[in-house]
Amino acid sequence: MSDQWQERNKPARLERRYIFDEYSTLRDFLERAAELSEQEDLFPDMGFGKDYANITIYGDEDSKELGDIHHHFAQELDKLFNLKQD
């Protein structure tokens, strides 16, 4: 998981902003992130503008804590981002 992710408390969450050179690259990233969400059954908050996407991954509803699944999901998002930037 990239060191650009920030782990926060109250509520437990991971946050990151991705920056893109082109809107089409951003759109492709969001589509792939949506597919990953469905595959992993984990649905983060996503907001975006012309050249950025903000993603917040919240901890489990029951325990209110971040687990391995959340960190793994962040790592997979980083892989998607790196694919599109190469």
C-alpha positions in Angstrom: 0.0 0.0 0.0 1.4 3.4 -1.0 2.6 5.8 1.7 0.2 8.3 0.2 -2.7 6.7 2.1 -3.5 8.4 5.3 -4.9 6.3 8.2 -7.4 8.2 10.3 -9.4 7.5 13.5 -12.9 8.4 14.6 -14.2 6.9 12.3 -11.4 4.5 11.3 -10.6 5.1 7.6 -8.0 5.2 4.9 -7.9 8.3 2.6 -6.0 9.0 -0.6 -6.2 11.4 -3.5 -5.2 10.2 -6.9 -4.1 12.8 -9.5 -4.5 12.2 -13.3 -3.2 13.9 -16.4 -6.3 13.3 -18.4 -10.0 12.9 -17.6 -10.2 9.8 -19.8 -7.6 8.1 -17.6 -9.5 9.1 -14.5 -12.7 7.7 -15.9 -11.0 4.4 -16.7 -9.6 4.2 -13.2 -13.0 4.8 -11.7 -14.6 2.1 -13.8 -11.9 -0.4 -12.8 -12.2 0.7 -9.2 -16.0 0.0 -9.4 -15.3 -3.5 -10.8 -12.8 -4.1 -7.9 -15.4 -3.0 -5.4 -17.9 -5.5 -6.7 -15.4 -8.2 -6.8 -14.2 -7.6 -3.2 -17.6 -6.6 -1.9 -16.1 -3.4 -0.4 -17.5 -0.1 -1.4 -15.5 3.0 -0.5 -16.6 6.6 -0.8 -15.4 8.1 -4.1 -15.4 11.7 -5.2 -13.8 13.1 -8.2 -13.2 16.2 -10.3 -11.6 16.8 -13.7 -8.2 15.5 -12.8 -8.5 13.8 -9.3 -10.3 11.1 -7.4 -10.6 11.1 -3.6 -11.2 7.7 -2.0 -12.1 6.9 1.6 -12.2 3.4 2.8 -14.1 3.0 6.1 -13.5 0.3 8.7 -16.1 -2.5 9.3 -19.5 -1.4 10.3 -19.6 -3.8 13.3 -16.1 -3.4 14.7 -15.4 0.2 13.4 -11.8 -0.9 12.8 -9.6 -1.2 9.7 -8.5 -4.7 8.9 -6.4 -6.6 6.4 -9.2 -6.4 3.8 -9.2 -2.6 3.8 -5.4 -2.4 3.5 -5.4 -5.0 0.7 -8.2 -3.1 -1.1 -6.1 0.1 -0.9 -3.1 -1.8 -2.3 -5.2 -3.1 -5.2 -6.4 0.5 -6.0 -2.7 1.6 -6.1 -2.0 -1.2 -8.6 -4.9 0.0 -10.8 -3.6 3.6 -10.6 0.0 2.5 -11.5 -1.3 0.5 -14.5 -3.0 3.6 -15.9 0.0 5.9 -15.3 2.6 3.7 -17.1 
